[in-house]
């Protein structure tokens, strides 16, 4: 008698594959006609640093807003100019609009946010409010400070 085996993936495996496919497609193609520039968010003792790679985007095509704890970075990479007679052999660059949103604690000092642009990289410095910074607290024992 021949044994027939069926491969029935577990629900966990199916959900895991679905999440991975979503991640790959979103990372490479964006969603709803957008692309997602690579981004780093780093927390330091006194600030958050957001770095965004936007090659081929002019600094004046980028819009930064901070509202209710959310830093929103929007921009557009212009479409490539091809003529009617051009034969395209490879077209891998994603063009069009992008938007990235970073949620930050409400303890940032939004009035002192600064942004710079250098060689296709946007760097955003978001200072923490003085009250939000970590500090060492002295402990007194028998009236003496340590």
SULZIMO-V168374 format. One record per helix or strand of 3 or more residues. SS is the DSSP state (2 for helix, 1 for strand). FROM is the first residue (numbers start at 1). TO is the last residue. If there is no record, write none. Layout:
{{SS/FROM/TO} {SS/FROM/TO}}
This chain:
{{2/11/29} {1/39/43} {1/47/53} {2/59/61} {1/62/67} {1/70/77} {1/96/103} {2/110/112} {1/114/118} {1/121/128} {2/130/132}}
